[in-house]
């Protein structure tokens, strides 16, 4: 799986998940429980991951939905 989005904004993450689900792309929300435990200080953002084979399609879908500025770039996704 590859990271496509990282944010503390629960609404943004939820919107991205819904867009991917509607397109038939499976995603996984990492760090959702740790971000709840630490509160809202932003130390641990949630990470949205998709399968490597869906990464480019997911980027296109989320970019077209207006989330392009929030997406992880290729170098960060591989780290």
mmJSON file of the N, C-alpha and C atoms, coordinates in Angstrom:
{"data_MODEL":{"atom_site":{
"group_PDB":["ATOM","ATOM","ATOM","ATOM","ATOM","ATOM","ATOM","ATOM","ATOM","ATOM","ATOM","ATOM","ATOM","ATOM","ATOM","ATOM","ATOM","ATOM","ATOM","ATOM","ATOM","ATOM","ATOM","ATOM","ATOM","ATOM","ATOM","ATOM","ATOM","ATOM","ATOM","ATOM","ATOM","ATOM","ATOM","ATOM","ATOM","ATOM","ATOM","ATOM","ATOM","ATOM","ATOM","ATOM","ATOM","ATOM","ATOM","ATOM","ATOM","ATOM","ATOM","ATOM","ATOM","ATOM","ATOM","ATOM","ATOM","ATOM","ATOM","ATOM","ATOM","ATOM","ATOM","ATOM","ATOM","ATOM","ATOM","ATOM","ATOM","ATOM","ATOM","ATOM","ATOM","ATOM","ATOM","ATOM","ATOM","ATOM","ATOM","ATOM","ATOM","ATOM","ATOM","ATOM","ATOM","ATOM","ATOM","ATOM","ATOM","ATOM","ATOM","ATOM","ATOM","ATOM","ATOM","ATOM","ATOM","ATOM","ATOM","ATOM","ATOM","ATOM","ATOM","ATOM","ATOM","ATOM","ATOM","ATOM","ATOM","ATOM","ATOM","ATOM","ATOM","ATOM","ATOM","ATOM","ATOM","ATOM","ATOM","ATOM","ATOM","ATOM","ATOM","ATOM","ATOM","ATOM","ATOM","ATOM","ATOM","ATOM","ATOM","ATOM","ATOM","ATOM","ATOM","ATOM","ATOM","ATOM","ATOM","ATOM","ATOM","ATOM","ATOM","ATOM","ATOM","ATOM","ATOM","ATOM","ATOM","ATOM","ATOM","ATOM","ATOM","ATOM","ATOM","ATOM","ATOM","ATOM","ATOM","ATOM","ATOM","ATOM","ATOM","ATOM","ATOM","ATOM","ATOM","ATOM","ATOM","ATOM","ATOM","ATOM","ATOM","ATOM","ATOM","ATOM","ATOM","ATOM","ATOM","ATOM","ATOM","ATOM","ATOM","ATOM","ATOM","ATOM","ATOM","ATOM","ATOM","ATOM","ATOM","ATOM","ATOM","ATOM","ATOM","ATOM","ATOM","ATOM","ATOM","ATOM","ATOM","ATOM","ATOM","ATOM","ATOM","ATOM","ATOM","ATOM","ATOM","ATOM","ATOM","ATOM","ATOM","ATOM","ATOM","ATOM","ATOM","ATOM","ATOM","ATOM","ATOM","ATOM","ATOM","ATOM","ATOM","ATOM","ATOM","ATOM","ATOM","ATOM","ATOM","ATOM","ATOM","ATOM","ATOM","ATOM","ATOM"],
"id":[1,2,3,4,5,6,7,8,9,10,11,12,13,14,15,16,17,18,19,20,21,22,23,24,25,26,27,28,29,30,31,32,33,34,35,36,37,38,39,40,41,42,43,44,45,46,47,48,49,50,51,52,53,54,55,56,57,58,59,60,61,62,63,64,65,66,67,68,69,70,71,72,73,74,75,76,77,78,79,80,81,82,83,84,85,86,87,88,89,90,91,92,93,94,95,96,97,98,99,100,101,102,103,104,105,106,107,108,109,110,111,112,113,114,115,116,117,118,119,120,121,122,123,124,125,126,127,128,129,130,131,132,133,134,135,136,137,138,139,140,141,142,143,144,145,146,147,148,149,150,151,152,153,154,155,156,157,158,159,160,161,162,163,164,165,166,167,168,169,170,171,172,173,174,175,176,177,178,179,180,181,182,183,184,185,186,187,188,189,190,191,192,193,194,195,196,197,198,199,200,201,202,203,204,205,206,207,208,209,210,211,212,213,214,215,216,217,218,219,220,221,222,223,224,225,226,227,228,229,230,231,232,233,234,235,236,237],
"type_symbol":["N","C","C","N","C","C","N","C","C","N","C","C","N","C","C","N","C","C","N","C","C","N","C","C","N","C","C","N","C","C","N","C","C","N","C","C","N","C","C","N","C","C","N","C","C","N","C","C","N","C","C","N","C","C","N","C","C","N","C","C","N","C","C","N","C","C","N","C","C","N","C","C","N","C","C","N","C","C","N","C","C","N","C","C","N","C","C","N","C","C","N","C","C","N","C","C","N","C","C","N","C","C","N","C","C","N","C","C","N","C","C","N","C","C","N","C","C","N","C","C","N","C","C","N","C","C","N","C","C","N","C","C","N","C","C","N","C","C","N","C","C","N","C","C","N","C","C","N","C","C","N","C","C","N","C","C","N","C","C","N","C","C","N","C","C","N","C","C","N","C","C","N","C","C","N","C","C","N","C","C","N","C","C","N","C","C","N","C","C","N","C","C","N","C","C","N","C","C","N","C","C","N","C","C","N","C","C","N","C","C","N","C","C","N","C","C","N","C","C","N","C","C","N","C","C","N","C","C","N","C","C","N","C","C","N","C","C"],
"label_atom_id":["N","CA","C","N","CA","C","N","CA","C","N","CA","C","N","CA","C","N","CA","C","N","CA","C","N","CA","C","N","CA","C","N","CA","C","N","CA","C","N","CA","C","N","CA","C","N","CA","C","N","CA","C","N","CA","C","N","CA","C","N","CA","C","N","CA","C","N","CA","C","N","CA","C","N","CA","C","N","CA","C","N","CA","C","N","CA","C","N","CA","C","N","CA","C","N","CA","C","N","CA","C","N","CA","C","N","CA","C","N","CA","C","N","CA","C","N","CA","C","N","CA","C","N","CA","C","N","CA","C","N","CA","C","N","CA","C","N","CA","C","N","CA","C","N","CA","C","N","CA","C","N","CA","C","N","CA","C","N","CA","C","N","CA","C","N","CA","C","N","CA","C","N","CA","C","N","CA","C","N","CA","C","N","CA","C","N","CA","C","N","CA","C","N","CA","C","N","CA","C","N","CA","C","N","CA","C","N","CA","C","N","CA","C","N","CA","C","N","CA","C","N","CA","C","N","CA","C","N","CA","C","N","CA","C","N","CA","C","N","CA","C","N","CA","C","N","CA","C","N","CA","C","N","CA","C","N","CA","C","N","CA","C","N","CA","C","N","CA","C","N","CA","C","N","CA","C"],
"label_alt_id":[null,null,null,null,null,null,null,null,null,null,null,null,null,null,null,null,null,null,null,null,null,null,null,null,null,null,null,null,null,null,null,null,null,null,null,null,null,null,null,null,null,null,null,null,null,null,null,null,null,null,null,null,null,null,null,null,null,null,null,null,null,null,null,null,null,null,null,null,null,null,null,null,null,null,null,null,null,null,null,null,null,null,null,null,null,null,null,null,null,null,null,null,null,null,null,null,null,null,null,null,null,null,null,null,null,null,null,null,null,null,null,null,null,null,null,null,null,null,null,null,null,null,null,null,null,null,null,null,null,null,null,null,null,null,null,null,null,null,null,null,null,null,null,null,null,null,null,null,null,null,null,null,null,null,null,null,null,null,null,null,null,null,null,null,null,null,null,null,null,null,null,null,null,null,null,null,null,null,null,null,null,null,null,null,null,null,null,null,null,null,null,null,null,null,null,null,null,null,null,null,null,null,null,null,null,null,null,null,null,null,null,null,null,null,null,null,null,null,null,null,null,null,null,null,null,null,null,null,null,null,null,null,null,null,null,null,null],
"label_comp_id":["UNK","UNK","UNK","UNK","UNK","UNK","UNK","UNK","UNK","UNK","UNK","UNK","UNK","UNK","UNK","UNK","UNK","UNK","UNK","UNK","UNK","UNK","UNK","UNK","UNK","UNK","UNK","UNK","UNK","UNK","UNK","UNK","UNK","UNK","UNK","UNK","UNK","UNK","UNK","UNK","UNK","UNK","UNK","UNK","UNK","UNK","UNK","UNK","UNK","UNK","UNK","UNK","UNK","UNK","UNK","UNK","UNK","UNK","UNK","UNK","UNK","UNK","UNK","UNK","UNK","UNK","UNK","UNK","UNK","UNK","UNK","UNK","UNK","UNK","UNK","UNK","UNK","UNK","UNK","UNK","UNK","UNK","UNK","UNK","UNK","UNK","UNK","UNK","UNK","UNK","UNK","UNK","UNK","UNK","UNK","UNK","UNK","UNK","UNK","UNK","UNK","UNK","UNK","UNK","UNK","UNK","UNK","UNK","UNK","UNK","UNK","UNK","UNK","UNK","UNK","UNK","UNK","UNK","UNK","UNK","UNK","UNK","UNK","UNK","UNK","UNK","UNK","UNK","UNK","UNK","UNK","UNK","UNK","UNK","UNK","UNK","UNK","UNK","UNK","UNK","UNK","UNK","UNK","UNK","UNK","UNK","UNK","UNK","UNK","UNK","UNK","UNK","UNK","UNK","UNK","UNK","UNK","UNK","UNK","UNK","UNK","UNK","UNK","UNK","UNK","UNK","UNK","UNK","UNK","UNK","UNK","UNK","UNK","UNK","UNK","UNK","UNK","UNK","UNK","UNK","UNK","UNK","UNK","UNK","UNK","UNK","UNK","UNK","UNK","UNK","UNK","UNK","UNK","UNK","UNK","UNK","UNK","UNK","UNK","UNK","UNK","UNK","UNK","UNK","UNK","UNK","UNK","UNK","UNK","UNK","UNK","UNK","UNK","UNK","UNK","UNK","UNK","UNK","UNK","UNK","UNK","UNK","UNK","UNK","UNK","UNK","UNK","UNK","UNK","UNK","UNK","UNK","UNK","UNK","UNK","UNK","UNK"],
"label_asym_id":["A","A","A","A","A","A","A","A","A","A","A","A","A","A","A","A","A","A","A","A","A","A","A","A","A","A","A","A","A","A","A","A","A","A","A","A","A","A","A","A","A","A","A","A","A","A","A","A","A","A","A","A","A","A","A","A","A","A","A","A","A","A","A","A","A","A","A","A","A","A","A","A","A","A","A","A","A","A","A","A","A","A","A","A","A","A","A","A","A","A","A","A","A","A","A","A","A","A","A","A","A","A","A","A","A","A","A","A","A","A","A","A","A","A","A","A","A","A","A","A","A","A","A","A","A","A","A","A","A","A","A","A","A","A","A","A","A","A","A","A","A","A","A","A","A","A","A","A","A","A","A","A","A","A","A","A","A","A","A","A","A","A","A","A","A","A","A","A","A","A","A","A","A","A","A","A","A","A","A","A","A","A","A","A","A","A","A","A","A","A","A","A","A","A","A","A","A","A","A","A","A","A","A","A","A","A","A","A","A","A","A","A","A","A","A","A","A","A","A","A","A","A","A","A","A","A","A","A","A","A","A","A","A","A","A","A","A"],
"label_entity_id":["1","1","1","1","1","1","1","1","1","1","1","1","1","1","1","1","1","1","1","1","1","1","1","1","1","1","1","1","1","1","1","1","1","1","1","1","1","1","1","1","1","1","1","1","1","1","1","1","1","1","1","1","1","1","1","1","1","1","1","1","1","1","1","1","1","1","1","1","1","1","1","1","1","1","1","1","1","1","1","1","1","1","1","1","1","1","1","1","1","1","1","1","1","1","1","1","1","1","1","1","1","1","1","1","1","1","1","1","1","1","1","1","1","1","1","1","1","1","1","1","1","1","1","1","1","1","1","1","1","1","1","1","1","1","1","1","1","1","1","1","1","1","1","1","1","1","1","1","1","1","1","1","1","1","1","1","1","1","1","1","1","1","1","1","1","1","1","1","1","1","1","1","1","1","1","1","1","1","1","1","1","1","1","1","1","1","1","1","1","1","1","1","1","1","1","1","1","1","1","1","1","1","1","1","1","1","1","1","1","1","1","1","1","1","1","1","1","1","1","1","1","1","1","1","1","1","1","1","1","1","1","1","1","1","1","1","1"],
"label_seq_id":[1,1,1,2,2,2,3,3,3,4,4,4,5,5,5,6,6,6,7,7,7,8,8,8,9,9,9,10,10,10,11,11,11,12,12,12,13,13,13,14,14,14,15,15,15,16,16,16,17,17,17,18,18,18,19,19,19,20,20,20,21,21,21,22,22,22,23,23,23,24,24,24,25,25,25,26,26,26,27,27,27,28,28,28,29,29,29,30,30,30,31,31,31,32,32,32,33,33,33,34,34,34,35,35,35,36,36,36,37,37,37,38,38,38,39,39,39,40,40,40,41,41,41,42,42,42,43,43,43,44,44,44,45,45,45,46,46,46,47,47,47,48,48,48,49,49,49,50,50,50,51,51,51,52,52,52,53,53,53,54,54,54,55,55,55,56,56,56,57,57,57,58,58,58,59,59,59,60,60,60,61,61,61,62,62,62,63,63,63,64,64,64,65,65,65,66,66,66,67,67,67,68,68,68,69,69,69,70,70,70,71,71,71,72,72,72,73,73,73,74,74,74,75,75,75,76,76,76,77,77,77,78,78,78,79,79,79],
"pdbx_PDB_ins_code":[null,null,null,null,null,null,null,null,null,null,null,null,null,null,null,null,null,null,null,null,null,null,null,null,null,null,null,null,null,null,null,null,null,null,null,null,null,null,null,null,null,null,null,null,null,null,null,null,null,null,null,null,null,null,null,null,null,null,null,null,null,null,null,null,null,null,null,null,null,null,null,null,null,null,null,null,null,null,null,null,null,null,null,null,null,null,null,null,null,null,null,null,null,null,null,null,null,null,null,null,null,null,null,null,null,null,null,null,null,null,null,null,null,null,null,null,null,null,null,null,null,null,null,null,null,null,null,null,null,null,null,null,null,null,null,null,null,null,null,null,null,null,null,null,null,null,null,null,null,null,null,null,null,null,null,null,null,null,null,null,null,null,null,null,null,null,null,null,null,null,null,null,null,null,null,null,null,null,null,null,null,null,null,null,null,null,null,null,null,null,null,null,null,null,null,null,null,null,null,null,null,null,null,null,null,null,null,null,null,null,null,null,null,null,null,null,null,null,null,null,null,null,null,null,null,null,null,null,null,null,null,null,null,null,null,null,null],
"Cartn_x":[0.857,0.0,0.897,0.365,1.104,0.265,0.937,0.276,-0.093,-1.32,-1.767,-2.142,-2.508,-2.973,-2.627,-2.231,-1.924,-2.535,-3.376,-4.055,-4.609,-4.777,-5.478,-6.945,-7.325,-8.686,-9.573,-10.398,-11.253,-12.252,-12.71,-13.664,-12.983,-11.777,-11.017,-10.752,-10.326,-10.052,-11.333,-12.427,-13.701,-14.159,-13.993,-14.363,-13.512,-12.211,-11.312,-11.679,-11.953,-12.362,-13.636,-14.602,-15.87,-15.658,-14.814,-14.531,-13.885,-12.944,-12.273,-13.236,-14.049,-15.024,-15.995,-16.449,-17.38,-16.744,-15.429,-14.715,-14.304,-14.625,-14.285,-12.847,-12.204,-10.811,-10.785,-10.2,-10.084,-9.017,-9.288,-8.315,-8.237,-7.179,-6.967,-6.573,-7.221,-6.91,-5.977,-4.733,-3.727,-3.678,-3.309,-3.103,-4.383,-5.542,-6.78,-6.96,-6.517,-6.705,-5.683,-4.456,-3.44,-3.779,-4.337,-4.683,-5.831,-6.703,-7.788,-7.236,-6.301,-5.717,-4.956,-4.189,-3.37,-4.166,-5.404,-6.225,-6.093,-6.284,-6.297,-5.067,-3.945,-2.752,-2.036,-2.387,-1.822,-0.492,-0.088,1.208,1.202,0.06,-0.037,-1.17,-0.88,-1.941,-2.361,-3.581,-4.074,-3.505,-3.265,-2.714,-3.671,-3.984,-4.846,-3.962,-4.129,-3.312,-4.187,-3.618,-4.286,-3.287,-3.79,-2.918,-2.052,-0.844,0.085,-0.471,-1.251,-1.816,-2.921,-3.478,-4.546,-4.06,-2.779,-2.271,-2.467,-2.08,-2.199,-3.668,-4.517,-5.946,-6.538,-6.161,-6.654,-6.193,-4.954,-4.444,-5.273,-5.575,-6.354,-7.744,-8.392,-9.747,-9.759,-8.819,-8.784,-8.375,-7.498,-7.12,-8.315,-9.062,-10.251,-11.326,-11.295,-12.256,-11.791,-10.647,-10.158,-9.196,-8.709,-7.811,-6.344,-6.024,-4.666,-3.594,-3.856,-2.863,-2.614,-3.522,-3.388,-2.711,-2.492,-1.949,-0.455,-0.026,1.388,2.051,3.231,3.911,4.605,5.058,5.614,6.796,7.691,8.865,8.476,7.531,7.09,6.358,5.634,4.857,5.761,6.94,7.865,8.71,8.772,9.626,9.09],
"Cartn_y":[-1.179,0.0,1.235,2.276,3.533,4.661,5.537,6.692,7.674,8.153,9.124,10.458,10.435,11.644,11.557,12.691,12.767,14.062,13.951,15.147,14.93,16.032,16.024,16.399,16.731,17.17,15.948,15.604,14.418,14.532,15.732,15.928,15.674,16.176,15.962,14.478,13.789,12.351,11.596,11.933,11.265,11.487,12.701,13.012,12.2,12.145,11.384,9.901,9.358,7.948,7.697,8.6,8.441,8.503,9.407,9.517,8.236,7.697,6.464,5.282,5.203,4.115,4.141,5.337,5.492,5.03,5.185,4.766,3.298,2.621,1.208,0.954,1.952,1.819,1.605,0.497,0.195,1.092,1.554,2.379,1.907,2.337,1.995,3.269,3.546,4.727,4.327,4.735,4.417,5.533,5.17,6.11,6.775,6.218,6.851,6.772,5.698,5.56,6.368,6.431,7.22,8.701,9.153,10.57,10.935,9.986,10.234,10.285,9.405,9.342,10.62,11.142,12.316,13.61,13.566,14.769,15.505,16.785,17.576,18.46,18.058,18.899,18.748,17.732,17.587,16.884,16.228,15.552,14.299,13.664,12.418,12.499,12.989,13.052,11.667,11.553,10.299,10.167,8.929,8.666,7.771,8.167,7.379,6.645,5.319,4.479,3.771,3.55,2.773,1.769,0.754,-0.233,0.414,-0.096,0.458,0.505,-0.505,-0.556,0.489,1.009,2.011,3.43,3.579,4.867,5.987,5.769,6.82,7.162,6.153,6.399,7.166,6.775,7.461,8.916,9.174,10.55,11.376,10.79,11.499,11.834,10.847,11.044,12.135,12.072,13.06,14.436,14.482,15.768,16.409,15.609,16.122,16.578,16.027,16.414,17.656,18.223,19.441,19.223,18.0,17.701,17.61,18.056,17.923,18.494,19.629,20.265,19.466,18.591,17.802,16.459,16.073,14.748,14.666,13.475,13.192,13.066,13.683,13.538,12.183,11.833,10.504,10.171,11.116,10.846,10.562,11.339,11.131,9.809,9.392,8.151,6.934,7.04,5.907,5.829,6.904,6.948,6.057],
"Cartn_z":[0.0,0.0,0.0,-0.609,-0.7,-0.122,0.597,1.18,0.075,0.143,-0.854,-0.219,1.064,1.728,3.203,3.781,5.214,5.735,6.766,7.258,8.663,9.376,10.66,10.481,9.267,8.958,8.702,9.682,9.578,8.426,8.141,7.046,5.704,5.534,4.301,4.08,5.131,5.038,4.679,5.339,5.079,3.637,3.142,1.761,0.788,1.035,0.161,0.172,1.352,1.441,0.64,0.752,0.031,-1.479,-1.928,-3.365,-3.887,-3.141,-3.563,-3.526,-2.49,-2.376,-3.557,-3.913,-5.028,-6.341,-6.46,-7.669,-7.619,-6.515,-6.386,-5.991,-5.396,-4.961,-3.453,-3.039,-1.611,-0.991,0.216,0.934,2.377,3.052,4.453,5.181,6.3,7.093,8.231,8.128,9.145,10.187,11.383,12.492,12.98,12.639,13.076,14.586,15.202,16.647,17.43,16.972,17.671,17.597,16.478,16.358,17.292,17.607,18.557,19.977,20.29,21.626,21.957,20.983,21.26,21.246,20.867,20.841,19.524,19.558,18.326,18.179,18.762,18.671,17.337,16.57,15.24,15.171,16.238,16.237,15.375,15.246,14.49,13.47,12.281,11.273,10.811,10.369,9.788,8.383,7.977,6.647,5.878,4.665,3.797,2.798,2.743,1.871,0.855,-0.326,-1.375,-1.923,-2.59,-3.211,-4.282,-4.429,-5.406,-6.812,-7.172,-8.52,-8.725,-7.629,-7.714,-7.447,-7.116,-6.649,-7.669,-8.903,-9.924,-10.205,-10.276,-10.504,-9.328,-8.109,-6.912,-6.9,-7.282,-7.362,-8.352,-9.496,-10.507,-9.974,-9.358,-8.827,-7.763,-6.834,-5.758,-6.273,-7.251,-7.857,-8.54,-9.288,-9.977,-8.992,-7.778,-6.74,-5.973,-6.379,-5.738,-4.592,-4.415,-3.303,-3.725,-4.913,-5.433,-4.526,-3.896,-3.027,-1.751,-1.382,-0.155,-0.373,-1.623,-1.915,-1.64,-1.242,-1.023,-2.389,-2.541,-3.829,-3.91,-5.082,-5.354,-4.453,-4.21,-3.382,-1.932,-1.393,-0.013,0.147,-0.871,-0.797,-0.753,-1.312,-1.332,-0.07,0.688,1.886,2.984],
"occupancy":[1.0,1.0,1.0,1.0,1.0,1.0,1.0,1.0,1.0,1.0,1.0,1.0,1.0,1.0,1.0,1.0,1.0,1.0,1.0,1.0,1.0,1.0,1.0,1.0,1.0,1.0,1.0,1.0,1.0,1.0,1.0,1.0,1.0,1.0,1.0,1.0,1.0,1.0,1.0,1.0,1.0,1.0,1.0,1.0,1.0,1.0,1.0,1.0,1.0,1.0,1.0,1.0,1.0,1.0,1.0,1.0,1.0,1.0,1.0,1.0,1.0,1.0,1.0,1.0,1.0,1.0,1.0,1.0,1.0,1.0,1.0,1.0,1.0,1.0,1.0,1.0,1.0,1.0,1.0,1.0,1.0,1.0,1.0,1.0,1.0,1.0,1.0,1.0,1.0,1.0,1.0,1.0,1.0,1.0,1.0,1.0,1.0,1.0,1.0,1.0,1.0,1.0,1.0,1.0,1.0,1.0,1.0,1.0,1.0,1.0,1.0,1.0,1.0,1.0,1.0,1.0,1.0,1.0,1.0,1.0,1.0,1.0,1.0,1.0,1.0,1.0,1.0,1.0,1.0,1.0,1.0,1.0,1.0,1.0,1.0,1.0,1.0,1.0,1.0,1.0,1.0,1.0,1.0,1.0,1.0,1.0,1.0,1.0,1.0,1.0,1.0,1.0,1.0,1.0,1.0,1.0,1.0,1.0,1.0,1.0,1.0,1.0,1.0,1.0,1.0,1.0,1.0,1.0,1.0,1.0,1.0,1.0,1.0,1.0,1.0,1.0,1.0,1.0,1.0,1.0,1.0,1.0,1.0,1.0,1.0,1.0,1.0,1.0,1.0,1.0,1.0,1.0,1.0,1.0,1.0,1.0,1.0,1.0,1.0,1.0,1.0,1.0,1.0,1.0,1.0,1.0,1.0,1.0,1.0,1.0,1.0,1.0,1.0,1.0,1.0,1.0,1.0,1.0,1.0,1.0,1.0,1.0,1.0,1.0,1.0,1.0,1.0,1.0,1.0,1.0,1.0,1.0,1.0,1.0,1.0,1.0,1.0],
"B_iso_or_equiv":[0.0,0.0,0.0,0.0,0.0,0.0,0.0,0.0,0.0,0.0,0.0,0.0,0.0,0.0,0.0,0.0,0.0,0.0,0.0,0.0,0.0,0.0,0.0,0.0,0.0,0.0,0.0,0.0,0.0,0.0,0.0,0.0,0.0,0.0,0.0,0.0,0.0,0.0,0.0,0.0,0.0,0.0,0.0,0.0,0.0,0.0,0.0,0.0,0.0,0.0,0.0,0.0,0.0,0.0,0.0,0.0,0.0,0.0,0.0,0.0,0.0,0.0,0.0,0.0,0.0,0.0,0.0,0.0,0.0,0.0,0.0,0.0,0.0,0.0,0.0,0.0,0.0,0.0,0.0,0.0,0.0,0.0,0.0,0.0,0.0,0.0,0.0,0.0,0.0,0.0,0.0,0.0,0.0,0.0,0.0,0.0,0.0,0.0,0.0,0.0,0.0,0.0,0.0,0.0,0.0,0.0,0.0,0.0,0.0,0.0,0.0,0.0,0.0,0.0,0.0,0.0,0.0,0.0,0.0,0.0,0.0,0.0,0.0,0.0,0.0,0.0,0.0,0.0,0.0,0.0,0.0,0.0,0.0,0.0,0.0,0.0,0.0,0.0,0.0,0.0,0.0,0.0,0.0,0.0,0.0,0.0,0.0,0.0,0.0,0.0,0.0,0.0,0.0,0.0,0.0,0.0,0.0,0.0,0.0,0.0,0.0,0.0,0.0,0.0,0.0,0.0,0.0,0.0,0.0,0.0,0.0,0.0,0.0,0.0,0.0,0.0,0.0,0.0,0.0,0.0,0.0,0.0,0.0,0.0,0.0,0.0,0.0,0.0,0.0,0.0,0.0,0.0,0.0,0.0,0.0,0.0,0.0,0.0,0.0,0.0,0.0,0.0,0.0,0.0,0.0,0.0,0.0,0.0,0.0,0.0,0.0,0.0,0.0,0.0,0.0,0.0,0.0,0.0,0.0,0.0,0.0,0.0,0.0,0.0,0.0,0.0,0.0,0.0,0.0,0.0,0.0,0.0,0.0,0.0,0.0,0.0,0.0],
"pdbx_formal_charge":[null,null,null,null,null,null,null,null,null,null,null,null,null,null,null,null,null,null,null,null,null,null,null,null,null,null,null,null,null,null,null,null,null,null,null,null,null,null,null,null,null,null,null,null,null,null,null,null,null,null,null,null,null,null,null,null,null,null,null,null,null,null,null,null,null,null,null,null,null,null,null,null,null,null,null,null,null,null,null,null,null,null,null,null,null,null,null,null,null,null,null,null,null,null,null,null,null,null,null,null,null,null,null,null,null,null,null,null,null,null,null,null,null,null,null,null,null,null,null,null,null,null,null,null,null,null,null,null,null,null,null,null,null,null,null,null,null,null,null,null,null,null,null,null,null,null,null,null,null,null,null,null,null,null,null,null,null,null,null,null,null,null,null,null,null,null,null,null,null,null,null,null,null,null,null,null,null,null,null,null,null,null,null,null,null,null,null,null,null,null,null,null,null,null,null,null,null,null,null,null,null,null,null,null,null,null,null,null,null,null,null,null,null,null,null,null,null,null,null,null,null,null,null,null,null,null,null,null,null,null,null,null,null,null,null,null,null],
"auth_seq_id":[1,1,1,2,2,2,3,3,3,4,4,4,5,5,5,6,6,6,7,7,7,8,8,8,9,9,9,10,10,10,11,11,11,12,12,12,13,13,13,14,14,14,15,15,15,16,16,16,17,17,17,18,18,18,19,19,19,20,20,20,21,21,21,22,22,22,23,23,23,24,24,24,25,25,25,26,26,26,27,27,27,28,28,28,29,29,29,30,30,30,31,31,31,32,32,32,33,33,33,34,34,34,35,35,35,36,36,36,37,37,37,38,38,38,39,39,39,40,40,40,41,41,41,42,42,42,43,43,43,44,44,44,45,45,45,46,46,46,47,47,47,48,48,48,49,49,49,50,50,50,51,51,51,52,52,52,53,53,53,54,54,54,55,55,55,56,56,56,57,57,57,58,58,58,59,59,59,60,60,60,61,61,61,62,62,62,63,63,63,64,64,64,65,65,65,66,66,66,67,67,67,68,68,68,69,69,69,70,70,70,71,71,71,72,72,72,73,73,73,74,74,74,75,75,75,76,76,76,77,77,77,78,78,78,79,79,79],
"auth_comp_id":["UNK","UNK","UNK","UNK","UNK","UNK","UNK","UNK","UNK","UNK","UNK","UNK","UNK","UNK","UNK","UNK","UNK","UNK","UNK","UNK","UNK","UNK","UNK","UNK","UNK","UNK","UNK","UNK","UNK","UNK","UNK","UNK","UNK","UNK","UNK","UNK","UNK","UNK","UNK","UNK","UNK","UNK","UNK","UNK","UNK","UNK","UNK","UNK","UNK","UNK","UNK","UNK","UNK","UNK","UNK","UNK","UNK","UNK","UNK","UNK","UNK","UNK","UNK","UNK","UNK","UNK","UNK","UNK","UNK","UNK","UNK","UNK","UNK","UNK","UNK","UNK","UNK","UNK","UNK","UNK","UNK","UNK","UNK","UNK","UNK","UNK","UNK","UNK","UNK","UNK","UNK","UNK","UNK","UNK","UNK","UNK","UNK","UNK","UNK","UNK","UNK","UNK","UNK","UNK","UNK","UNK","UNK","UNK","UNK","UNK","UNK","UNK","UNK","UNK","UNK","UNK","UNK","UNK","UNK","UNK","UNK","UNK","UNK","UNK","UNK","UNK","UNK","UNK","UNK","UNK","UNK","UNK","UNK","UNK","UNK","UNK","UNK","UNK","UNK","UNK","UNK","UNK","UNK","UNK","UNK","UNK","UNK","UNK","UNK","UNK","UNK","UNK","UNK","UNK","UNK","UNK","UNK","UNK","UNK","UNK","UNK","UNK","UNK","UNK","UNK","UNK","UNK","UNK","UNK","UNK","UNK","UNK","UNK","UNK","UNK","UNK","UNK","UNK","UNK","UNK","UNK","UNK","UNK","UNK","UNK","UNK","UNK","UNK","UNK","UNK","UNK","UNK","UNK","UNK","UNK","UNK","UNK","UNK","UNK","UNK","UNK","UNK","UNK","UNK","UNK","UNK","UNK","UNK","UNK","UNK","UNK","UNK","UNK","UNK","UNK","UNK","UNK","UNK","UNK","UNK","UNK","UNK","UNK","UNK","UNK","UNK","UNK","UNK","UNK","UNK","UNK","UNK","UNK","UNK","UNK","UNK","UNK"],
"auth_asym_id":["A","A","A","A","A","A","A","A","A","A","A","A","A","A","A","A","A","A","A","A","A","A","A","A","A","A","A","A","A","A","A","A","A","A","A","A","A","A","A","A","A","A","A","A","A","A","A","A","A","A","A","A","A","A","A","A","A","A","A","A","A","A","A","A","A","A","A","A","A","A","A","A","A","A","A","A","A","A","A","A","A","A","A","A","A","A","A","A","A","A","A","A","A","A","A","A","A","A","A","A","A","A","A","A","A","A","A","A","A","A","A","A","A","A","A","A","A","A","A","A","A","A","A","A","A","A","A","A","A","A","A","A","A","A","A","A","A","A","A","A","A","A","A","A","A","A","A","A","A","A","A","A","A","A","A","A","A","A","A","A","A","A","A","A","A","A","A","A","A","A","A","A","A","A","A","A","A","A","A","A","A","A","A","A","A","A","A","A","A","A","A","A","A","A","A","A","A","A","A","A","A","A","A","A","A","A","A","A","A","A","A","A","A","A","A","A","A","A","A","A","A","A","A","A","A","A","A","A","A","A","A","A","A","A","A","A","A"],
"auth_atom_id":["N","CA","C","N","CA","C","N","CA","C","N","CA","C","N","CA","C","N","CA","C","N","CA","C","N","CA","C","N","CA","C","N","CA","C","N","CA","C","N","CA","C","N","CA","C","N","CA","C","N","CA","C","N","CA","C","N","CA","C","N","CA","C","N","CA","C","N","CA","C","N","CA","C","N","CA","C","N","CA","C","N","CA","C","N","CA","C","N","CA","C","N","CA","C","N","CA","C","N","CA","C","N","CA","C","N","CA","C","N","CA","C","N","CA","C","N","CA","C","N","CA","C","N","CA","C","N","CA","C","N","CA","C","N","CA","C","N","CA","C","N","CA","C","N","CA","C","N","CA","C","N","CA","C","N","CA","C","N","CA","C","N","CA","C","N","CA","C","N","CA","C","N","CA","C","N","CA","C","N","CA","C","N","CA","C","N","CA","C","N","CA","C","N","CA","C","N","CA","C","N","CA","C","N","CA","C","N","CA","C","N","CA","C","N","CA","C","N","CA","C","N","CA","C","N","CA","C","N","CA","C","N","CA","C","N","CA","C","N","CA","C","N","CA","C","N","CA","C","N","CA","C","N","CA","C","N","CA","C","N","CA","C","N","CA","C","N","CA","C","N","CA","C","N","CA","C"],
"pdbx_PDB_model_num":[1,1,1,1,1,1,1,1,1,1,1,1,1,1,1,1,1,1,1,1,1,1,1,1,1,1,1,1,1,1,1,1,1,1,1,1,1,1,1,1,1,1,1,1,1,1,1,1,1,1,1,1,1,1,1,1,1,1,1,1,1,1,1,1,1,1,1,1,1,1,1,1,1,1,1,1,1,1,1,1,1,1,1,1,1,1,1,1,1,1,1,1,1,1,1,1,1,1,1,1,1,1,1,1,1,1,1,1,1,1,1,1,1,1,1,1,1,1,1,1,1,1,1,1,1,1,1,1,1,1,1,1,1,1,1,1,1,1,1,1,1,1,1,1,1,1,1,1,1,1,1,1,1,1,1,1,1,1,1,1,1,1,1,1,1,1,1,1,1,1,1,1,1,1,1,1,1,1,1,1,1,1,1,1,1,1,1,1,1,1,1,1,1,1,1,1,1,1,1,1,1,1,1,1,1,1,1,1,1,1,1,1,1,1,1,1,1,1,1,1,1,1,1,1,1,1,1,1,1,1,1,1,1,1,1,1,1]
}}}
